[in-house]
Amino acid sequence: MFGLGAQELLIVLLIILVLFGGSKIPELMRSVGQGVSELKKGLDDGKNGKDS
């Protein structure tokens, strides 16, 4: 996954935890998930030639 090992991922997760705090992480992940979902839907629409 992007050439990152387990130690690097752990460090990144700890930094995110410090920056956003424990209570904001579920909200942040939900927003990221919705963004990825919209991106996939847009890419599928582009491949199928649909115009929204």
Distance bins in CASP14 RR format, pairs under 12 A and 6 or more apart:
PFRMAT RR
TARGET T0000
AUTHOR 0000-0000-0000
RMODE 2
METHOD distances of the structure
MODEL  1
1 8 0 0 0 0 1 0 0 0 0 0 0
1 9 1 0 0 1 0 0 0 0 0 0 0
1 12 0 0 0 0 0 1 0 0 0 0 0
2 8 0 0 0 0 1 0 0 0 0 0 0
2 9 0 0 0 0 1 0 0 0 0 0 0
2 12 0 0 0 0 0 1 0 0 0 0 0
3 9 0 0 0 0 1 0 0 0 0 0 0
4 10 0 0 0 0 1 0 0 0 0 0 0
4 11 0 0 0 0 1 0 0 0 0 0 0
4 12 1 0 0 1 0 0 0 0 0 0 0
4 13 0 0 0 0 0 1 0 0 0 0 0
5 11 0 0 0 0 1 0 0 0 0 0 0
5 12 0 0 0 0 0 1 0 0 0 0 0
5 13 0 0 0 0 0 1 0 0 0 0 0
6 12 0 0 0 0 0 1 0 0 0 0 0
6 13 0 0 0 0 0 1 0 0 0 0 0
7 13 0 0 0 0 0 1 0 0 0 0 0
7 14 0 0 0 0 0 1 0 0 0 0 0
8 14 0 0 0 0 0 1 0 0 0 0 0
8 15 0 0 0 0 0 1 0 0 0 0 0
9 15 0 0 0 0 0 1 0 0 0 0 0
9 16 0 0 0 0 0 1 0 0 0 0 0
10 16 0 0 0 0 0 1 0 0 0 0 0
10 17 0 0 0 0 0 1 0 0 0 0 0
11 17 0 0 0 0 0 1 0 0 0 0 0
11 18 0 0 0 0 0 1 0 0 0 0 0
12 18 0 0 0 0 0 1 0 0 0 0 0
12 19 0 0 0 0 0 1 0 0 0 0 0
13 19 0 0 0 0 0 1 0 0 0 0 0
13 20 0 0 0 0 0 1 0 0 0 0 0
13 21 0 0 0 0 0 1 0 0 0 0 0
13 22 0 0 0 0 0 1 0 0 0 0 0
13 25 0 0 0 0 1 0 0 0 0 0 0
13 29 0 0 0 0 0 1 0 0 0 0 0
14 20 0 0 0 0 0 1 0 0 0 0 0
14 21 0 0 0 0 0 1 0 0 0 0 0
14 22 0 0 0 0 0 1 0 0 0 0 0
14 25 0 0 0 0 0 1 0 0 0 0 0
15 21 0 0 0 0 0 1 0 0 0 0 0
16 22 0 0 0 0 1 0 0 0 0 0 0
16 24 0 0 0 0 1 0 0 0 0 0 0
16 25 1 0 0 1 0 0 0 0 0 0 0
16 28 0 0 0 0 1 0 0 0 0 0 0
16 29 0 0 0 0 1 0 0 0 0 0 0
16 32 0 0 0 0 0 1 0 0 0 0 0
17 23 0 0 0 0 0 1 0 0 0 0 0
17 24 0 0 0 0 1 0 0 0 0 0 0
17 25 1 0 0 1 0 0 0 0 0 0 0
17 28 0 0 0 0 0 1 0 0 0 0 0
18 24 0 0 0 0 0 1 0 0 0 0 0
18 25 0 0 0 0 0 1 0 0 0 0 0
19 25 0 0 0 0 1 0 0 0 0 0 0
19 28 0 0 0 0 1 0 0 0 0 0 0
20 26 0 0 0 0 0 1 0 0 0 0 0
20 27 0 0 0 0 1 0 0 0 0 0 0
20 28 1 0 1 0 0 0 0 0 0 0 0
20 29 0 0 0 0 0 1 0 0 0 0 0
20 31 0 0 0 0 0 1 0 0 0 0 0
20 32 0 0 0 0 0 1 0 0 0 0 0
21 27 0 0 0 0 0 1 0 0 0 0 0
21 28 0 0 0 0 1 0 0 0 0 0 0
22 28 0 0 0 0 1 0 0 0 0 0 0
22 29 0 0 0 0 0 1 0 0 0 0 0
24 30 0 0 0 0 0 1 0 0 0 0 0
24 31 0 0 0 0 0 1 0 0 0 0 0
25 31 0 0 0 0 0 1 0 0 0 0 0
25 32 0 0 0 0 0 1 0 0 0 0 0
26 32 0 0 0 0 0 1 0 0 0 0 0
26 33 0 0 0 0 0 1 0 0 0 0 0
27 33 0 0 0 0 0 1 0 0 0 0 0
27 34 0 0 0 0 0 1 0 0 0 0 0
28 34 0 0 0 0 0 1 0 0 0 0 0
28 35 0 0 0 0 0 1 0 0 0 0 0
29 35 0 0 0 0 0 1 0 0 0 0 0
29 36 0 0 0 0 0 1 0 0 0 0 0
30 36 0 0 0 0 0 1 0 0 0 0 0
30 37 0 0 0 0 0 1 0 0 0 0 0
31 37 0 0 0 0 0 1 0 0 0 0 0
31 38 0 0 0 0 0 1 0 0 0 0 0
32 38 0 0 0 0 0 1 0 0 0 0 0
32 39 0 0 0 0 0 1 0 0 0 0 0
33 39 0 0 0 0 1 0 0 0 0 0 0
33 40 0 0 0 0 1 0 0 0 0 0 0
33 41 0 0 0 0 0 1 0 0 0 0 0
34 40 0 0 0 0 0 1 0 0 0 0 0
34 41 0 0 0 0 0 1 0 0 0 0 0
35 41 0 0 0 0 1 0 0 0 0 0 0
35 42 0 0 0 0 0 1 0 0 0 0 0
35 43 0 0 0 0 0 1 0 0 0 0 0
36 42 0 0 0 0 0 1 0 0 0 0 0
36 43 0 0 0 0 0 1 0 0 0 0 0
37 43 0 0 0 0 0 1 0 0 0 0 0
37 44 0 0 0 0 0 1 0 0 0 0 0
38 44 0 0 0 0 0 1 0 0 0 0 0
38 45 0 0 0 0 0 1 0 0 0 0 0
38 52 0 0 0 0 0 1 0 0 0 0 0
39 45 0 0 0 0 0 1 0 0 0 0 0
39 46 0 0 0 0 0 1 0 0 0 0 0
40 46 0 0 0 0 0 1 0 0 0 0 0
40 47 0 0 0 0 0 1 0 0 0 0 0
41 47 0 0 0 0 0 1 0 0 0 0 0
41 48 0 0 0 0 0 1 0 0 0 0 0
41 50 0 0 0 0 0 1 0 0 0 0 0
41 52 0 0 0 0 1 0 0 0 0 0 0
42 48 0 0 0 0 1 0 0 0 0 0 0
42 49 0 0 0 0 0 1 0 0 0 0 0
42 50 0 0 0 0 1 0 0 0 0 0 0
42 51 0 0 0 0 0 1 0 0 0 0 0
42 52 0 0 0 0 1 0 0 0 0 0 0
43 49 0 0 0 0 0 1 0 0 0 0 0
43 50 0 0 0 0 0 1 0 0 0 0 0
44 50 0 0 0 0 1 0 0 0 0 0 0
44 52 0 0 0 0 0 1 0 0 0 0 0
45 51 0 0 0 0 1 0 0 0 0 0 0
45 52 1 0 0 1 0 0 0 0 0 0 0
46 52 0 0 0 0 1 0 0 0 0 0 0
END
